[in-house]
Amino acid sequence: MPVVDLIPPDQVWVCAHCSTRIRTKGHGTTTPLHECSAHGGFRLPMLAEGERGDLRLVEREDYVGTEDVQVDADGRPIMRAELTREDGHTDVWAYAPTAHAGGRAH
């Protein structure tokens, strides 16, 4: 009878732009995010070790006004990150404006 390994192997994830490396159990379906020091602290996706891909930050094209949006090191508002993997699949992460609430005393 063949032996079946029920413990999933570790998956190592790397960032192509900074030195961040993390290890997770199993392959899973969720790509981990990290605060990338090379991109001003944006939470960006990582690649499985050995995988290649192209990461692009897309600037917001509409009027920002008084909305609290995430900006890059040059002060440009970023609306999404696109990760195109070597197999042609593209993953997209959107950065929505931050909501604020206020109150007043009666």
PAZAPA-4460 file (N, C-alpha, C; in steps of 0.05 Angstrom, whole numbers, plus 32768, in hexadecimal, padded with zeros to 4 digits):
% residues 106
    n_x    n_y    n_z   ca_x   ca_y   ca_z    c_x    c_y    c_z   seq   type   mol
   8011   7FE9   8000   8000   8000   8000   8012   8019   8000     1      M     A
   800C   802C   7FEE   801D   8044   7FED   8019   8056   8006     2      P     A
   802D   8065   800D   802B   8077   8024   8021   8092   8019     3      V     A
   800E   809D   8027   8002   80B7   801F   800A   80CC   8034     4      V     A
   8016   80E1   802A   801F   80F7   803C   8007   810A   803F     5      D     A
   7FFC   810C   8057   7FE5   811D   805C   7FEC   8139   8065     6      L     A
   8006   813D   806A   800F   8158   8073   8018   8167   805A     7      I     A
   800A   817D   8054   8012   818C   803C   802E   8199   803F     8      P     A
   803C   819A   8029   8057   81A6   802A   8055   81C4   802F     9      P     A
   806B   81CF   803A   806C   81EC   803E   806E   81FA   8022    10      D     A
   8063   8212   8021   8065   8223   8009   8075   823B   8011    11      Q     A
   808A   8242   8002   809A   825A   8007   8091   826F   7FF3    12      V     A
   808C   8287   7FFE   8083   829E   7FEE   8098   82B3   7FEF    13      W     A
   809D   82C1   7FD8   80B1   82D5   7FD7   80A6   82EE   7FCA    14      V     A
   80B3   8305   7FCF   80AC   831E   7FC1   80C2   8323   7FAD    15      C     A
   80BA   832A   7F95   80CE   832F   7F80   80DB   834B   7F83    16      A     A
   80D1   835B   7F96   80DA   8377   7F98   80E8   837D   7FB2    17      H     A
   80E5   836C   7FC6   80F3   8370   7FE0   80FC   8354   7FEA    18      C     A
   8107   8353   8001   8113   833A   800B   8100   8329   801B    19      S     A
   80E6   8330   801C   80D3   8321   802C   80CE   8305   8022    20      T     A
   80CF   82F2   8035   80CA   82D6   802F   80B9   82CB   8046    21      R     A
   80A4   82BC   8040   8094   82B0   8054   808F   8293   804D    22      I     A
   8088   8283   8061   8082   8266   805C   8066   8260   8067    23      R     A
   8056   8252   8057   803C   824A   805F   8039   822C   805C    24      T     A
   8026   8220   806A   8020   8204   8068   800E   81FF   8050    25      K     A
   8016   81ED   803F   8005   81E6   8028   8006   81FB   8012    26      G     A
   7FFB   81F4   7FFB   7FFB   8206   7FE5   7FE4   821A   7FE7    27      H     A
   7FCC   8211   7FEF   7FB6   8223   7FF3   7FAE   8232   7FD9    28      G     A
   7F9A   8243   7FDC   7F90   8252   7FC5   7F94   8270   7FC9    29      T     A
   7F9D   8278   7FE1   7F9F   8294   7FE7   7FBC   829D   7FE5    30      T     A
   7FC0   82B2   7FD5   7FDB   82BE   7FD3   7FDF   82D1   7FEA    31      T     A
   7FF4   82CC   7FFA   7FF9   82DE   8011   8001   82FA   8008    32      P     A
   7FFA   830E   8018   8002   8329   8013   8017   8331   8028    33      L     A
   8027   8345   8022   803B   8350   8035   803E   836E   8031    34      H     A
   8047   837C   8045   804C   8398   8042   8067   839C   8036    35      E     A
   8068   83A2   801C   8081   83A3   800D   8090   83BD   8012    36      C     A
   80A8   83BA   801C   80B9   83D1   8022   80C2   83DF   8008    37      S     A
   80C4   83D0   7FF2   80CD   83DB   7FD9   80B7   83EC   7FCB    38      A     A
   809E   83E9   7FD5   8088   83F7   7FC9   8079   8408   7FDF    39      H     A
   8087   8414   7FF1   807C   8426   8004   8068   841A   8018    40      G     A
   806B   8400   801D   8059   83F3   8031   803F   83EA   8027    41      G     A
   803A   83EB   800D   8021   83E0   8001   8020   83C2   8007    42      F     A
   8008   83B9   800D   8004   839C   8011   8002   8390   7FF5    43      R     A
   8016   8380   7FEE   8019   8375   7FD3   801A   8356   7FD4    44      L     A
   8012   8349   7FBF   8013   832C   7FBE   802F   8322   7FBA    45      P     A
   8032   8309   7FC3   804C   82FC   7FC0   804A   82E6   7FAB    46      M     A
   8060   82DC   7FA2   8061   82C6   7F8F   806C   82AD   7F9C    47      L     A
   8063   8296   7F93   806E   827D   7F9D   808B   827C   7F94    48      A     A
   809C   8272   7FA6   80B9   8271   7F9F   80BD   8262   7F85    49      E     A
   80CD   826E   7F73   80D2   8263   7F59   80BF   826D   7F43    50      G     A
   80A9   8279   7F4B   8095   8284   7F38   809E   82A0   7F30    51      E     A
   8097   82A8   7F17   809E   82C3   7F0F   8084   82D2   7F08    52      R     A
   8085   82EC   7F0B   806D   82FC   7F05   8075   831A   7F04    53      G     A
   8063   832A   7EF9   8067   8346   7EF7   8052   8355   7F08    54      D     A
   805C   8365   7F1A   804A   8375   7F2C   8049   8391   7F22    55      L     A
   8030   839C   7F20   802D   83B7   7F17   8019   83C6   7F29    56      R     A
   8021   83DD   7F33   800E   83EE   7F42   8001   8401   7F2F    57      L     A
   7FE6   8402   7F30   7FD7   8413   7F1D   7FCD   842B   7F2B    58      V     A
   7FD4   8442   7F20   7FCC   845C   7F2C   7FAE   8461   7F28    59      E     A
   7FA1   846D   7F3C   7F85   8473   7F3A   7F81   8489   7F25    60      R     A
   7F6D   8486   7F14   7F6A   8498   7EFE   7F53   84AC   7F02    61      E     A
   7F42   84A7   7F16   7F2C   84BA   7F1A   7F33   84CE   7F2F    62      D     A
   7F21   84E1   7F34   7F25   84F7   7F47   7F26   84EC   7F64    63      Y     A
   7F3A   84F3   7F73   7F3D   84E9   7F8E   7F2D   84FB   7FA2    64      V     A
   7F2F   8515   7F9E   7F21   8528   7FB0   7F2B   8525   7FCC    65      G     A
   7F19   8522   7FDF   7F21   8520   7FFC   7F22   8503   8006    66      T     A
   7F20   84F0   7FF3   7F21   84D4   7FFC   7F3C   84CD   8007    67      E     A
   7F3D   84BB   801A   7F55   84B2   8026   7F5F   8499   8017    68      D     A
   7F71   849D   8004   7F7A   8487   7FF3   7F97   8480   7FF9    69      V     A
   7FA0   8468   7FF1   7FBC   8460   7FF5   7FCC   846D   7FDE    70      Q     A
   7FE3   8478   7FE6   7FF5   8484   7FD2   8010   8477   7FD3    71      V     A
   801E   8478   7FBC   8039   846C   7FBB   804D   8480   7FC5    72      D     A
   8067   847A   7FC3   807C   848B   7FCD   807D   84A6   7FC0    73      A     A
   8072   84A8   7FA7   8072   84C1   7F99   8058   84D1   7F9D    74      D     A
   8046   84C6   7FAE   802D   84D4   7FB4   8017   84CE   7FA0    75      G     A
   801B   84BB   7F8E   8006   84B4   7F7B   7FF2   84A1   7F87    76      R     A
   7FD8   84A6   7F84   7FC4   8494   7F8F   7FC4   847A   7F7F    77      P     A
   7FC5   8463   7F8D   7FC6   8449   7F81   7FAB   843B   7F85    78      I     A
   7F9F   8432   7F6F   7F84   8425   7F72   7F85   8407   7F72    79      M     A
   7F9A   83FB   7F66   7F9C   83DE   7F66   7FB8   83D4   7F60    80      R     A
   7FBD   83BB   7F67   7FD6   83AD   7F60   7FCE   8396   7F4E    81      A     A
   7FDD   8392   7F39   7FD8   837C   7F26   7FF1   836A   7F26    82      E     A
   7FED   8351   7F2A   8003   833D   7F29   7FFD   832A   7F12    83      L     A
   800D   832C   7EFD   800A   831B   7EE6   801F   8305   7EE9    84      T     A
   8016   82ED   7EEB   8027   82D6   7EEF   8032   82CC   7ED4    85      R     A
   8047   82BC   7ED5   8054   82B3   7EBC   8041   82A2   7EAB    86      E     A
   802C   8296   7EB7   801A   8286   7EA7   8004   8297   7E9A    87      D     A
   8005   82B2   7E9E   7FF2   82C4   7E92   7FDB   82CD   7EA3    88      G     A
   7FD7   82BF   7EBA   7FC1   82C7   7ECC   7FC8   82E0   7EDA    89      H     A
   7FB4   82F1   7EDE   7FB8   830B   7EEC   7FA7   830B   7F05    90      T     A
   7FB3   8312   7F1C   7FA4   8316   7F35   7FA4   8334   7F3A    91      D     A
   7F8D   833E   7F44   7F8A   835A   7F49   7F81   835F   7F66    92      V     A
   7F8E   8372   7F73   7F87   837B   7F8E   7F7F   8399   7F8C    93      W     A
   7F67   83A0   7F95   7F5D   83BB   7F94   7F61   83C8   7FAF    94      A     A
   7F68   83E2   7FAF   7F6C   83F1   7FC7   7F56   8406   7FC8    95      Y     A
   7F41   8400   7FD8   7F2B   8413   7FDB   7F32   842A   7FEE    96      A     A
   7F26   8441   7FEA   7F2A   8458   7FFC   7F22   8450   8019    97      P     A
   7F30   845C   802C   7F2A   8456   8048   7F11   8466   8051    98      T     A
   7EFF   8458   805F   7EE7   8465   8069   7EED   8471   8084    99      A     A
   7EE0   8487   808A   7EE2   8494   80A4   7EC7   8499   80B0   100      H     A
   7EC5   8499   80CA   7EAC   849F   80D7   7EB1   84B4   80EC   101      A     A
   7E9D   84C3   80F1   7EA0   84D8   8105   7E87   84D9   8117   102      G     A
   7E8A   84E6   812C   7E73   84E8   813F   7E73   8504   814C   103      G     A
   7E5D   850A   8158   7E5C   8524   8166   7E4D   8520   8181   104      R     A
   7E55   852E   8194   7E49   852C   81AE   7E30   853D   81AF   105      A     A
   7E1B   8534   81BC   7E02   8543   81BF   7E01   8553   81D8   106      H     A
***
